[in-house]
Amino acid sequence: MHVRRALALTLAVPVLLAGCSEDPEPEPNIPETTSSSPTPTPTESETPEAESPEDFIRRWQATGDEMQRTGESADYLDISPNCAACKSLAENVDDIYGDGGRIEFAGAKVVNLEESGSKPPTYDVGLRLPETRIYRKSSGQPETLPPGKMTIRVTLKETPGGWTVTHYGVL
């Protein structure tokens, strides 16, 4: 949209300045009109489609995986501000990275996602987990967690901006 405005302004300025000239007005060269109408294009003011609870849970899970890989917990906490279990996980990750450690984690794969309750919106999420290595600077040796499967129950709250996680627990 900004490009169109800039282009329109670029084309309009010479036309406006030409109108101030003392020279006689040239004959306009108007091309023939065609019968096709322009295709409407989306504008910036259109509201994006609302994120479904299932898509939000997938994004929340991916954000949690990214937090574990990078040690950056702000985005994860932003989408789960009132979730005690989420804060606890973020604190554990912050402690590992803050002490000079790291986590080698390829990320969980959501293999199943089913609604288990509607008030509040609650979902059971089946995950496949890869082998994970946690390196704590103090110990020097990695703690290796084997690959496996896990099911978590995630409770959501709808907000004006979409969704937040209010609780999760391992089943």
MODELLER restraints for C-alpha pairs under 7 A, 6 or more apart:
rsr = mdl.restraints
at = mdl.atoms
rsr.add(forms.Gaussian(group=physical.xy_distance, feature=features.Distance(at['CA:1:A'], at['CA:43:A']), mean=6.66, stdev=0.5))
rsr.add(forms.Gaussian(group=physical.xy_distance, feature=features.Distance(at['CA:1:A'], at['CA:44:A']), mean=6.89, stdev=0.5))
rsr.add(forms.Gaussian(group=physical.xy_distance, feature=features.Distance(at['CA:51:A'], at['CA:162:A']), mean=6.74, stdev=0.5))
rsr.add(forms.Gaussian(group=physical.xy_distance, feature=features.Distance(at['CA:56:A'], at['CA:163:A']), mean=6.93, stdev=0.5))
rsr.add(forms.Gaussian(group=physical.xy_distance, feature=features.Distance(at['CA:63:A'], at['CA:75:A']), mean=6.96, stdev=0.5))
rsr.add(forms.Gaussian(group=physical.xy_distance, feature=features.Distance(at['CA:63:A'], at['CA:76:A']), mean=5.65, stdev=0.5))
rsr.add(forms.Gaussian(group=physical.xy_distance, feature=features.Distance(at['CA:64:A'], at['CA:76:A']), mean=5.79, stdev=0.5))
rsr.add(forms.Gaussian(group=physical.xy_distance, feature=features.Distance(at['CA:65:A'], at['CA:107:A']), mean=5.18, stdev=0.5))
rsr.add(forms.Gaussian(group=physical.xy_distance, feature=features.Distance(at['CA:65:A'], at['CA:108:A']), mean=6.88, stdev=0.5))
rsr.add(forms.Gaussian(group=physical.xy_distance, feature=features.Distance(at['CA:67:A'], at['CA:73:A']), mean=5.26, stdev=0.5))
rsr.add(forms.Gaussian(group=physical.xy_distance, feature=features.Distance(at['CA:67:A'], at['CA:76:A']), mean=6.86, stdev=0.5))
rsr.add(forms.Gaussian(group=physical.xy_distance, feature=features.Distance(at['CA:68:A'], at['CA:93:A']), mean=6.24, stdev=0.5))
rsr.add(forms.Gaussian(group=physical.xy_distance, feature=features.Distance(at['CA:68:A'], at['CA:103:A']), mean=6.24, stdev=0.5))
rsr.add(forms.Gaussian(group=physical.xy_distance, feature=features.Distance(at['CA:68:A'], at['CA:105:A']), mean=7.00, stdev=0.5))
rsr.add(forms.Gaussian(group=physical.xy_distance, feature=features.Distance(at['CA:69:A'], at['CA:103:A']), mean=5.82, stdev=0.5))
rsr.add(forms.Gaussian(group=physical.xy_distance, feature=features.Distance(at['CA:69:A'], at['CA:104:A']), mean=6.35, stdev=0.5))
rsr.add(forms.Gaussian(group=physical.xy_distance, feature=features.Distance(at['CA:69:A'], at['CA:105:A']), mean=5.92, stdev=0.5))
rsr.add(forms.Gaussian(group=physical.xy_distance, feature=features.Distance(at['CA:71:A'], at['CA:93:A']), mean=6.01, stdev=0.5))
rsr.add(forms.Gaussian(group=physical.xy_distance, feature=features.Distance(at['CA:71:A'], at['CA:94:A']), mean=6.04, stdev=0.5))
rsr.add(forms.Gaussian(group=physical.xy_distance, feature=features.Distance(at['CA:71:A'], at['CA:97:A']), mean=5.67, stdev=0.5))
rsr.add(forms.Gaussian(group=physical.xy_distance, feature=features.Distance(at['CA:73:A'], at['CA:90:A']), mean=5.83, stdev=0.5))
rsr.add(forms.Gaussian(group=physical.xy_distance, feature=features.Distance(at['CA:77:A'], at['CA:87:A']), mean=6.85, stdev=0.5))
rsr.add(forms.Gaussian(group=physical.xy_distance, feature=features.Distance(at['CA:79:A'], at['CA:164:A']), mean=5.15, stdev=0.5))
rsr.add(forms.Gaussian(group=physical.xy_distance, feature=features.Distance(at['CA:79:A'], at['CA:165:A']), mean=6.61, stdev=0.5))
rsr.add(forms.Gaussian(group=physical.xy_distance, feature=features.Distance(at['CA:80:A'], at['CA:86:A']), mean=6.66, stdev=0.5))
rsr.add(forms.Gaussian(group=physical.xy_distance, feature=features.Distance(at['CA:80:A'], at['CA:164:A']), mean=5.17, stdev=0.5))
rsr.add(forms.Gaussian(group=physical.xy_distance, feature=features.Distance(at['CA:80:A'], at['CA:165:A']), mean=4.61, stdev=0.5))
rsr.add(forms.Gaussian(group=physical.xy_distance, feature=features.Distance(at['CA:80:A'], at['CA:166:A']), mean=6.26, stdev=0.5))
rsr.add(forms.Gaussian(group=physical.xy_distance, feature=features.Distance(at['CA:82:A'], at['CA:166:A']), mean=5.40, stdev=0.5))
rsr.add(forms.Gaussian(group=physical.xy_distance, feature=features.Distance(at['CA:83:A'], at['CA:165:A']), mean=6.27, stdev=0.5))
rsr.add(forms.Gaussian(group=physical.xy_distance, feature=features.Distance(at['CA:83:A'], at['CA:166:A']), mean=4.41, stdev=0.5))
rsr.add(forms.Gaussian(group=physical.xy_distance, feature=features.Distance(at['CA:83:A'], at['CA:167:A']), mean=4.94, stdev=0.5))
rsr.add(forms.Gaussian(group=physical.xy_distance, feature=features.Distance(at['CA:84:A'], at['CA:167:A']), mean=6.87, stdev=0.5))
rsr.add(forms.Gaussian(group=physical.xy_distance, feature=features.Distance(at['CA:85:A'], at['CA:167:A']), mean=6.46, stdev=0.5))
rsr.add(forms.Gaussian(group=physical.xy_distance, feature=features.Distance(at['CA:85:A'], at['CA:168:A']), mean=6.40, stdev=0.5))
rsr.add(forms.Gaussian(group=physical.xy_distance, feature=features.Distance(at['CA:96:A'], at['CA:102:A']), mean=6.28, stdev=0.5))
rsr.add(forms.Gaussian(group=physical.xy_distance, feature=features.Distance(at['CA:96:A'], at['CA:136:A']), mean=6.01, stdev=0.5))
rsr.add(forms.Gaussian(group=physical.xy_distance, feature=features.Distance(at['CA:99:A'], at['CA:137:A']), mean=6.29, stdev=0.5))
rsr.add(forms.Gaussian(group=physical.xy_distance, feature=features.Distance(at['CA:100:A'], at['CA:137:A']), mean=5.51, stdev=0.5))
rsr.add(forms.Gaussian(group=physical.xy_distance, feature=features.Distance(at['CA:101:A'], at['CA:135:A']), mean=5.14, stdev=0.5))
rsr.add(forms.Gaussian(group=physical.xy_distance, feature=features.Distance(at['CA:101:A'], at['CA:136:A']), mean=4.48, stdev=0.5))
rsr.add(forms.Gaussian(group=physical.xy_distance, feature=features.Distance(at['CA:101:A'], at['CA:137:A']), mean=4.88, stdev=0.5))
rsr.add(forms.Gaussian(group=physical.xy_distance, feature=features.Distance(at['CA:102:A'], at['CA:134:A']), mean=6.16, stdev=0.5))
rsr.add(forms.Gaussian(group=physical.xy_distance, feature=features.Distance(at['CA:102:A'], at['CA:135:A']), mean=5.21, stdev=0.5))
rsr.add(forms.Gaussian(group=physical.xy_distance, feature=features.Distance(at['CA:102:A'], at['CA:136:A']), mean=6.77, stdev=0.5))
rsr.add(forms.Gaussian(group=physical.xy_distance, feature=features.Distance(at['CA:103:A'], at['CA:133:A']), mean=5.79, stdev=0.5))
rsr.add(forms.Gaussian(group=physical.xy_distance, feature=features.Distance(at['CA:103:A'], at['CA:134:A']), mean=4.57, stdev=0.5))
rsr.add(forms.Gaussian(group=physical.xy_distance, feature=features.Distance(at['CA:103:A'], at['CA:135:A']), mean=6.08, stdev=0.5))
rsr.add(forms.Gaussian(group=physical.xy_distance, feature=features.Distance(at['CA:104:A'], at['CA:132:A']), mean=5.72, stdev=0.5))
rsr.add(forms.Gaussian(group=physical.xy_distance, feature=features.Distance(at['CA:104:A'], at['CA:133:A']), mean=5.03, stdev=0.5))
rsr.add(forms.Gaussian(group=physical.xy_distance, feature=features.Distance(at['CA:104:A'], at['CA:134:A']), mean=6.37, stdev=0.5))
rsr.add(forms.Gaussian(group=physical.xy_distance, feature=features.Distance(at['CA:105:A'], at['CA:132:A']), mean=5.01, stdev=0.5))
rsr.add(forms.Gaussian(group=physical.xy_distance, feature=features.Distance(at['CA:105:A'], at['CA:133:A']), mean=6.77, stdev=0.5))
rsr.add(forms.Gaussian(group=physical.xy_distance, feature=features.Distance(at['CA:106:A'], at['CA:130:A']), mean=6.46, stdev=0.5))
rsr.add(forms.Gaussian(group=physical.xy_distance, feature=features.Distance(at['CA:107:A'], at['CA:129:A']), mean=6.94, stdev=0.5))
rsr.add(forms.Gaussian(group=physical.xy_distance, feature=features.Distance(at['CA:107:A'], at['CA:130:A']), mean=6.94, stdev=0.5))
rsr.add(forms.Gaussian(group=physical.xy_distance, feature=features.Distance(at['CA:108:A'], at['CA:127:A']), mean=6.10, stdev=0.5))
rsr.add(forms.Gaussian(group=physical.xy_distance, feature=features.Distance(at['CA:108:A'], at['CA:128:A']), mean=5.62, stdev=0.5))
rsr.add(forms.Gaussian(group=physical.xy_distance, feature=features.Distance(at['CA:108:A'], at['CA:129:A']), mean=4.77, stdev=0.5))
rsr.add(forms.Gaussian(group=physical.xy_distance, feature=features.Distance(at['CA:108:A'], at['CA:130:A']), mean=6.70, stdev=0.5))
rsr.add(forms.Gaussian(group=physical.xy_distance, feature=features.Distance(at['CA:109:A'], at['CA:127:A']), mean=5.46, stdev=0.5))
rsr.add(forms.Gaussian(group=physical.xy_distance, feature=features.Distance(at['CA:109:A'], at['CA:128:A']), mean=5.12, stdev=0.5))
rsr.add(forms.Gaussian(group=physical.xy_distance, feature=features.Distance(at['CA:109:A'], at['CA:129:A']), mean=6.64, stdev=0.5))
rsr.add(forms.Gaussian(group=physical.xy_distance, feature=features.Distance(at['CA:110:A'], at['CA:125:A']), mean=6.85, stdev=0.5))
rsr.add(forms.Gaussian(group=physical.xy_distance, feature=features.Distance(at['CA:110:A'], at['CA:126:A']), mean=5.88, stdev=0.5))
rsr.add(forms.Gaussian(group=physical.xy_distance, feature=features.Distance(at['CA:110:A'], at['CA:127:A']), mean=4.70, stdev=0.5))
rsr.add(forms.Gaussian(group=physical.xy_distance, feature=features.Distance(at['CA:110:A'], at['CA:128:A']), mean=6.57, stdev=0.5))
rsr.add(forms.Gaussian(group=physical.xy_distance, feature=features.Distance(at['CA:111:A'], at['CA:126:A']), mean=5.41, stdev=0.5))
rsr.add(forms.Gaussian(group=physical.xy_distance, feature=features.Distance(at['CA:111:A'], at['CA:127:A']), mean=5.59, stdev=0.5))
rsr.add(forms.Gaussian(group=physical.xy_distance, feature=features.Distance(at['CA:111:A'], at['CA:128:A']), mean=6.68, stdev=0.5))
rsr.add(forms.Gaussian(group=physical.xy_distance, feature=features.Distance(at['CA:112:A'], at['CA:125:A']), mean=5.63, stdev=0.5))
rsr.add(forms.Gaussian(group=physical.xy_distance, feature=features.Distance(at['CA:112:A'], at['CA:126:A']), mean=4.60, stdev=0.5))
rsr.add(forms.Gaussian(group=physical.xy_distance, feature=features.Distance(at['CA:113:A'], at['CA:123:A']), mean=6.65, stdev=0.5))
rsr.add(forms.Gaussian(group=physical.xy_distance, feature=features.Distance(at['CA:113:A'], at['CA:124:A']), mean=5.80, stdev=0.5))
rsr.add(forms.Gaussian(group=physical.xy_distance, feature=features.Distance(at['CA:113:A'], at['CA:125:A']), mean=4.58, stdev=0.5))
rsr.add(forms.Gaussian(group=physical.xy_distance, feature=features.Distance(at['CA:113:A'], at['CA:126:A']), mean=6.25, stdev=0.5))
rsr.add(forms.Gaussian(group=physical.xy_distance, feature=features.Distance(at['CA:114:A'], at['CA:123:A']), mean=5.44, stdev=0.5))
rsr.add(forms.Gaussian(group=physical.xy_distance, feature=features.Distance(at['CA:114:A'], at['CA:124:A']), mean=5.31, stdev=0.5))
rsr.add(forms.Gaussian(group=physical.xy_distance, feature=features.Distance(at['CA:114:A'], at['CA:125:A']), mean=6.61, stdev=0.5))
rsr.add(forms.Gaussian(group=physical.xy_distance, feature=features.Distance(at['CA:115:A'], at['CA:122:A']), mean=5.91, stdev=0.5))
rsr.add(forms.Gaussian(group=physical.xy_distance, feature=features.Distance(at['CA:115:A'], at['CA:123:A']), mean=4.28, stdev=0.5))
rsr.add(forms.Gaussian(group=physical.xy_distance, feature=features.Distance(at['CA:115:A'], at['CA:124:A']), mean=6.30, stdev=0.5))
rsr.add(forms.Gaussian(group=physical.xy_distance, feature=features.Distance(at['CA:116:A'], at['CA:122:A']), mean=5.53, stdev=0.5))
rsr.add(forms.Gaussian(group=physical.xy_distance, feature=features.Distance(at['CA:116:A'], at['CA:123:A']), mean=5.12, stdev=0.5))
rsr.add(forms.Gaussian(group=physical.xy_distance, feature=features.Distance(at['CA:116:A'], at['CA:124:A']), mean=6.24, stdev=0.5))
rsr.add(forms.Gaussian(group=physical.xy_distance, feature=features.Distance(at['CA:117:A'], at['CA:123:A']), mean=6.86, stdev=0.5))
rsr.add(forms.Gaussian(group=physical.xy_distance, feature=features.Distance(at['CA:120:A'], at['CA:155:A']), mean=6.72, stdev=0.5))
rsr.add(forms.Gaussian(group=physical.xy_distance, feature=features.Distance(at['CA:120:A'], at['CA:156:A']), mean=6.60, stdev=0.5))
rsr.add(forms.Gaussian(group=physical.xy_distance, feature=features.Distance(at['CA:120:A'], at['CA:157:A']), mean=6.83, stdev=0.5))
rsr.add(forms.Gaussian(group=physical.xy_distance, feature=features.Distance(at['CA:121:A'], at['CA:155:A']), mean=5.86, stdev=0.5))
rsr.add(forms.Gaussian(group=physical.xy_distance, feature=features.Distance(at['CA:121:A'], at['CA:156:A']), mean=5.36, stdev=0.5))
rsr.add(forms.Gaussian(group=physical.xy_distance, feature=features.Distance(at['CA:121:A'], at['CA:157:A']), mean=6.92, stdev=0.5))
rsr.add(forms.Gaussian(group=physical.xy_distance, feature=features.Distance(at['CA:122:A'], at['CA:153:A']), mean=6.87, stdev=0.5))
rsr.add(forms.Gaussian(group=physical.xy_distance, feature=features.Distance(at['CA:122:A'], at['CA:154:A']), mean=5.58, stdev=0.5))
rsr.add(forms.Gaussian(group=physical.xy_distance, feature=features.Distance(at['CA:122:A'], at['CA:155:A']), mean=4.34, stdev=0.5))
rsr.add(forms.Gaussian(group=physical.xy_distance, feature=features.Distance(at['CA:122:A'], at['CA:156:A']), mean=6.20, stdev=0.5))
rsr.add(forms.Gaussian(group=physical.xy_distance, feature=features.Distance(at['CA:123:A'], at['CA:153:A']), mean=5.57, stdev=0.5))
rsr.add(forms.Gaussian(group=physical.xy_distance, feature=features.Distance(at['CA:123:A'], at['CA:154:A']), mean=5.24, stdev=0.5))
rsr.add(forms.Gaussian(group=physical.xy_distance, feature=features.Distance(at['CA:123:A'], at['CA:155:A']), mean=6.52, stdev=0.5))
rsr.add(forms.Gaussian(group=physical.xy_distance, feature=features.Distance(at['CA:124:A'], at['CA:151:A']), mean=6.55, stdev=0.5))
rsr.add(forms.Gaussian(group=physical.xy_distance, feature=features.Distance(at['CA:124:A'], at['CA:152:A']), mean=5.70, stdev=0.5))
rsr.add(forms.Gaussian(group=physical.xy_distance, feature=features.Distance(at['CA:124:A'], at['CA:153:A']), mean=4.46, stdev=0.5))
rsr.add(forms.Gaussian(group=physical.xy_distance, feature=features.Distance(at['CA:124:A'], at['CA:154:A']), mean=6.38, stdev=0.5))
rsr.add(forms.Gaussian(group=physical.xy_distance, feature=features.Distance(at['CA:125:A'], at['CA:151:A']), mean=5.40, stdev=0.5))
rsr.add(forms.Gaussian(group=physical.xy_distance, feature=features.Distance(at['CA:125:A'], at['CA:152:A']), mean=5.24, stdev=0.5))
rsr.add(forms.Gaussian(group=physical.xy_distance, feature=features.Distance(at['CA:125:A'], at['CA:153:A']), mean=6.17, stdev=0.5))
rsr.add(forms.Gaussian(group=physical.xy_distance, feature=features.Distance(at['CA:126:A'], at['CA:150:A']), mean=5.90, stdev=0.5))
rsr.add(forms.Gaussian(group=physical.xy_distance, feature=features.Distance(at['CA:126:A'], at['CA:151:A']), mean=4.36, stdev=0.5))
rsr.add(forms.Gaussian(group=physical.xy_distance, feature=features.Distance(at['CA:126:A'], at['CA:152:A']), mean=6.61, stdev=0.5))
rsr.add(forms.Gaussian(group=physical.xy_distance, feature=features.Distance(at['CA:127:A'], at['CA:149:A']), mean=5.61, stdev=0.5))
rsr.add(forms.Gaussian(group=physical.xy_distance, feature=features.Distance(at['CA:127:A'], at['CA:150:A']), mean=5.21, stdev=0.5))
rsr.add(forms.Gaussian(group=physical.xy_distance, feature=features.Distance(at['CA:127:A'], at['CA:151:A']), mean=5.96, stdev=0.5))
rsr.add(forms.Gaussian(group=physical.xy_distance, feature=features.Distance(at['CA:128:A'], at['CA:148:A']), mean=5.95, stdev=0.5))
rsr.add(forms.Gaussian(group=physical.xy_distance, feature=features.Distance(at['CA:128:A'], at['CA:149:A']), mean=4.56, stdev=0.5))
rsr.add(forms.Gaussian(group=physical.xy_distance, feature=features.Distance(at['CA:128:A'], at['CA:150:A']), mean=6.57, stdev=0.5))
rsr.add(forms.Gaussian(group=physical.xy_distance, feature=features.Distance(at['CA:129:A'], at['CA:147:A']), mean=5.27, stdev=0.5))
rsr.add(forms.Gaussian(group=physical.xy_distance, feature=features.Distance(at['CA:129:A'], at['CA:148:A']), mean=5.21, stdev=0.5))
rsr.add(forms.Gaussian(group=physical.xy_distance, feature=features.Distance(at['CA:129:A'], at['CA:149:A']), mean=5.85, stdev=0.5))
rsr.add(forms.Gaussian(group=physical.xy_distance, feature=features.Distance(at['CA:130:A'], at['CA:147:A']), mean=4.37, stdev=0.5))
rsr.add(forms.Gaussian(group=physical.xy_distance, feature=features.Distance(at['CA:130:A'], at['CA:148:A']), mean=6.71, stdev=0.5))
rsr.add(forms.Gaussian(group=physical.xy_distance, feature=features.Distance(at['CA:131:A'], at['CA:145:A']), mean=5.64, stdev=0.5))
rsr.add(forms.Gaussian(group=physical.xy_distance, feature=features.Distance(at['CA:131:A'], at['CA:146:A']), mean=4.66, stdev=0.5))
rsr.add(forms.Gaussian(group=physical.xy_distance, feature=features.Distance(at['CA:131:A'], at['CA:147:A']), mean=4.28, stdev=0.5))
rsr.add(forms.Gaussian(group=physical.xy_distance, feature=features.Distance(at['CA:132:A'], at['CA:144:A']), mean=5.76, stdev=0.5))
rsr.add(forms.Gaussian(group=physical.xy_distance, feature=features.Distance(at['CA:132:A'], at['CA:145:A']), mean=5.05, stdev=0.5))
rsr.add(forms.Gaussian(group=physical.xy_distance, feature=features.Distance(at['CA:132:A'], at['CA:146:A']), mean=6.64, stdev=0.5))
rsr.add(forms.Gaussian(group=physical.xy_distance, feature=features.Distance(at['CA:133:A'], at['CA:142:A']), mean=5.79, stdev=0.5))
rsr.add(forms.Gaussian(group=physical.xy_distance, feature=features.Distance(at['CA:133:A'], at['CA:143:A']), mean=5.57, stdev=0.5))
rsr.add(forms.Gaussian(group=physical.xy_distance, feature=features.Distance(at['CA:133:A'], at['CA:144:A']), mean=4.56, stdev=0.5))
rsr.add(forms.Gaussian(group=physical.xy_distance, feature=features.Distance(at['CA:133:A'], at['CA:145:A']), mean=6.29, stdev=0.5))
rsr.add(forms.Gaussian(group=physical.xy_distance, feature=features.Distance(at['CA:134:A'], at['CA:142:A']), mean=5.29, stdev=0.5))
rsr.add(forms.Gaussian(group=physical.xy_distance, feature=features.Distance(at['CA:134:A'], at['CA:143:A']), mean=5.05, stdev=0.5))
rsr.add(forms.Gaussian(group=physical.xy_distance, feature=features.Distance(at['CA:134:A'], at['CA:144:A']), mean=6.47, stdev=0.5))
rsr.add(forms.Gaussian(group=physical.xy_distance, feature=features.Distance(at['CA:135:A'], at['CA:141:A']), mean=6.47, stdev=0.5))
rsr.add(forms.Gaussian(group=physical.xy_distance, feature=features.Distance(at['CA:135:A'], at['CA:142:A']), mean=4.52, stdev=0.5))
rsr.add(forms.Gaussian(group=physical.xy_distance, feature=features.Distance(at['CA:135:A'], at['CA:143:A']), mean=6.47, stdev=0.5))
rsr.add(forms.Gaussian(group=physical.xy_distance, feature=features.Distance(at['CA:136:A'], at['CA:142:A']), mean=6.91, stdev=0.5))
rsr.add(forms.Gaussian(group=physical.xy_distance, feature=features.Distance(at['CA:151:A'], at['CA:170:A']), mean=6.04, stdev=0.5))
rsr.add(forms.Gaussian(group=physical.xy_distance, feature=features.Distance(at['CA:151:A'], at['CA:171:A']), mean=5.60, stdev=0.5))
rsr.add(forms.Gaussian(group=physical.xy_distance, feature=features.Distance(at['CA:152:A'], at['CA:168:A']), mean=6.55, stdev=0.5))
rsr.add(forms.Gaussian(group=physical.xy_distance, feature=features.Distance(at['CA:152:A'], at['CA:169:A']), mean=5.43, stdev=0.5))
rsr.add(forms.Gaussian(group=physical.xy_distance, feature=features.Distance(at['CA:152:A'], at['CA:170:A']), mean=4.35, stdev=0.5))
rsr.add(forms.Gaussian(group=physical.xy_distance, feature=features.Distance(at['CA:152:A'], at['CA:171:A']), mean=5.46, stdev=0.5))
rsr.add(forms.Gaussian(group=physical.xy_distance, feature=features.Distance(at['CA:153:A'], at['CA:168:A']), mean=5.36, stdev=0.5))
rsr.add(forms.Gaussian(group=physical.xy_distance, feature=features.Distance(at['CA:153:A'], at['CA:169:A']), mean=5.42, stdev=0.5))
rsr.add(forms.Gaussian(group=physical.xy_distance, feature=features.Distance(at['CA:153:A'], at['CA:170:A']), mean=6.39, stdev=0.5))
rsr.add(forms.Gaussian(group=physical.xy_distance, feature=features.Distance(at['CA:153:A'], at['CA:171:A']), mean=6.65, stdev=0.5))
rsr.add(forms.Gaussian(group=physical.xy_distance, feature=features.Distance(at['CA:154:A'], at['CA:165:A']), mean=6.94, stdev=0.5))
rsr.add(forms.Gaussian(group=physical.xy_distance, feature=features.Distance(at['CA:154:A'], at['CA:167:A']), mean=5.91, stdev=0.5))
rsr.add(forms.Gaussian(group=physical.xy_distance, feature=features.Distance(at['CA:154:A'], at['CA:168:A']), mean=4.39, stdev=0.5))
rsr.add(forms.Gaussian(group=physical.xy_distance, feature=features.Distance(at['CA:154:A'], at['CA:169:A']), mean=6.88, stdev=0.5))
rsr.add(forms.Gaussian(group=physical.xy_distance, feature=features.Distance(at['CA:155:A'], at['CA:165:A']), mean=5.90, stdev=0.5))
rsr.add(forms.Gaussian(group=physical.xy_distance, feature=features.Distance(at['CA:155:A'], at['CA:166:A']), mean=5.66, stdev=0.5))
rsr.add(forms.Gaussian(group=physical.xy_distance, feature=features.Distance(at['CA:155:A'], at['CA:167:A']), mean=5.17, stdev=0.5))
rsr.add(forms.Gaussian(group=physical.xy_distance, feature=features.Distance(at['CA:155:A'], at['CA:168:A']), mean=6.18, stdev=0.5))
rsr.add(forms.Gaussian(group=physical.xy_distance, feature=features.Distance(at['CA:156:A'], at['CA:163:A']), mean=6.50, stdev=0.5))
rsr.add(forms.Gaussian(group=physical.xy_distance, feature=features.Distance(at['CA:156:A'], at['CA:164:A']), mean=5.62, stdev=0.5))
rsr.add(forms.Gaussian(group=physical.xy_distance, feature=features.Distance(at['CA:156:A'], at['CA:165:A']), mean=4.54, stdev=0.5))
rsr.add(forms.Gaussian(group=physical.xy_distance, feature=features.Distance(at['CA:156:A'], at['CA:166:A']), mean=5.51, stdev=0.5))
rsr.add(forms.Gaussian(group=physical.xy_distance, feature=features.Distance(at['CA:157:A'], at['CA:163:A']), mean=5.65, stdev=0.5))
rsr.add(forms.Gaussian(group=physical.xy_distance, feature=features.Distance(at['CA:157:A'], at['CA:164:A']), mean=5.36, stdev=0.5))
rsr.add(forms.Gaussian(group=physical.xy_distance, feature=features.Distance(at['CA:157:A'], at['CA:165:A']), mean=6.31, stdev=0.5))
rsr.add(forms.Gaussian(group=physical.xy_distance, feature=features.Distance(at['CA:157:A'], at['CA:166:A']), mean=6.43, stdev=0.5))
rsr.add(forms.Gaussian(group=physical.xy_distance, feature=features.Distance(at['CA:158:A'], at['CA:164:A']), mean=6.57, stdev=0.5))
